[in-house]
Amino acid sequence: MSRTTLEPGAKAAPPNPAVPAVGQPALRKIKKSKLAYWLITPAGILELLIHIGPMLLGIWIAFISLNQLNLTNWLNAPFVGLQNFVNGLNPESTIGQAFFSTLGRTLLYTVVVVGCSWILGMAGAVFLSSNFRGRTVLRTFFLIPYALPAYVGTIAWAFMFNQRDGAVNQILVDVFGLFGGERPFWLLGENSFTAMLIVNIWQLWPFAFLMLLAALQNVPGDVYEAAALDGASLWKQFLTITVPMIKPANVVLLLVMCLWTFNQFNIPFVLFGATSPKEATLISPLIYQNSFGSWNFGLGGAMSVLLLLALLIASASYIRLVMPKEKDNA
Amino acid sequence: MKMILKAAAAIAATTALAFTLGGCGSSSQAAGGGDTITYWATNQGESVEKDRQILAPALERFTAATGTKVNLEVISWTDMYNRILTAVTSGDGPDVLNIGNTWAVTLQETGAFEPVEGKLLEAIGGKDRFVQSAWGTSGAPGKAPTSIPLYSQAYSLYYNTKLFKEAGITEAPKTWDEFVADAKKLTKDTNGDGKTDQWGITAAAGAVTSGAHQAFIRGLQNGGGLFDDAGKPTFNSAAQTAGVKQWVDLMATDKVMAPADAEISQGSNAVTNLIDGKAAMLFDQNPVKNFKSRDFQDWAVAPMPVVSLSDTGDKATHSFVAGSNVSIFKNSKNKDAAIKLAAFLTSDAEQVYLNDAYTSLPSVKAAYNDPKFQNDAAKQKQNTLAEHAKPMPLISKEGQMETLVGNAVKALFAKAATGTVSQQDIEKALTDANNQMAAAQ
């Protein structure tokens, strides 16, 4: 995943005075590095157990025919090669069509959720990094959606979106008289996608806010003062000072938010139950439906592997393309 | 600093990726050994808490008689299937558990449950003690069953007698046409605000399983069926499509079911609509327990409407043979005690106690002699089970069938609530479900 452009920096390491090993006996150096390995061993083993193991298992499942007949004895499930991938990817089949349309929808969903969350988070962070009365109160207030357990927040939204007696329709229809007095459904049909977007943005933007707020604290105030003296407008200051200076934080933030959103499962599951409306089916719930709804674990596994590959390639190219540039800025 | 950020990004990416694959968790507890066994019960009463109160004295009697303690967990229907699935996969589950009887064959195929033969069959007193139709749901024909009928249920038409009287309807509809005509009479705006606030029928139109049940019943009544004789899915046959159309049309075309019902995924919410007078009729297996807890008196029960009264055989189907069965987990470390518990739950005395408490029907014949099962509702259900009920298809992929057909019906109701549903929409939904079923077979 890492790129060779890093190497000039790495090669320059020995003369770096910050590295304590310089000028010390070689023996001590080795001991030190051994200690480091010992220290990371427990974490390494746990990582293998918790993440890598299930991941490899998931890849294996994609190549076998796993259903209720062989579930108890899954190690002996028949190997079917690429059959699961063929079933899942055939654009002629119902399953394949659902997979591709869901993939497209999930991409759109990710772009909208991350985009809106980032803009809201950025606006909130810039707003709260200036000094004014009640700043701490607002800061706490903004963080509530993030502090609430995800399920609790989503269940509350599900109640509010209820067509007959939900708060959303009461406010929009009864108070403001929108939709011509007809209560729209938020959890069924086309609106379900919007409802899911709203809940996810509500839940995600405080995280962006928190990260960006922290990043903004590191931008020295005198840079702004100098820029203001030179006559730079606030907008110009934002574009030429704030954005470049918090770029390292932004890069990581966007990556993490994109991955979380692309894999979103909890929100649709709590809002809609085991099966999402067709208009709001995301990729993770689709995999769940294929695996648990129809007991077709091979197909679910194949879709997971495809998803893994897609995300791996996307993340790797992102890190390759975006990360080294900041190095030049530094 | 940049290096750290880069590493952090890489770690974050790997972690997030790992989560996409490592989704399947296990949460089952260790199977009880020694003097304690674990029992997973399905939710039969109006709440999980109520079920605990009903089961506690029965299990105390069991402990008093055998010295074995029972660690009880009551699990809601929405979670039960996945809980069982997890237990089956990990091989680490309860000693004794209840299952929905329509899953019996699917779960039998997993091989995770103890076959009901030999010592176990002897302990429960042989199969002749049981009501024949209920015993028919215990597993696939020709194989040793892996579950024992515990509670029996059937669909009936329940209606609000006060609303019937107000609309001038003197008796329950017998045919589908009468039913729709009555439902139209009962659908009205009672407070004059221009909006309908009383509906002919209510249903949990957002529930997957009840959608599958109605598709099964209406399909048979129209001369269709979900599978042909060779076991191939026929969800989209003309007759089956006509059956599903009748059911969805109640909301889409006849406008006698509230669009809001498309959001109801819990059966008890539909029962509440009937009690509150928001709707006049309801197809349900067992709403009486909810009626009792709300002290609701203005109800009556009738057989499910049929397409034509002269129909016989499959076309005269009112219900599937519904209910819960009890199974013993093969991996149980205390099989003797598990067998004793299964025998205890299906004993005459406990069958009377439990089925009376849950207002369901006993699965053993002798329990019917008790006066508790001589009332109208119980007799109605007995008649349906004896004369007009067929088991859901006894095939290994029953669970998949329920999910696929039920989701298709649920999606059609969602479409009816937010727009219109055409004949083509119904055909397409059922064809898609049919293709997925065929691909999975």
Interface residues (C-beta under 8 A of the other chain):
Chain A: M1 S2 L6 G9 I50 H51 I52 G53 P54 M55 L57 G58 I59 N67 Q68 L69 L71 T72 N73 W74 N87 S93 T94 I95 N162 Q163 R164 P184 F185 L187 L188 G189 E190 N191 P248 A249 V251 V252 L255 V256 L259 W260 N263 F265 G273 A274 T275 P277 K278 S284 I287 Y288 S291 F292 G293 S294 W295 N296 S304 V305 L307 L308 L311 L312 S315 I319 M323 E326 K327 A330
Chain B: M1 K2 M3 L5 K6 A8 A9 A10 A12 A13 T14 T15 A16 L17 A18 F19 T20 L21 G22 G23 C24 T78 N82 L85 V88 T89 G91 T106 L107 E109 T110 G111 A112 G206 V208 P259 A260 A262 E263 S265 S396 K397 G399 Q400 T403 L404 N407 K410 A411 A414 K415 A417 T418 G419 D432 N435 Q436 A439 A440
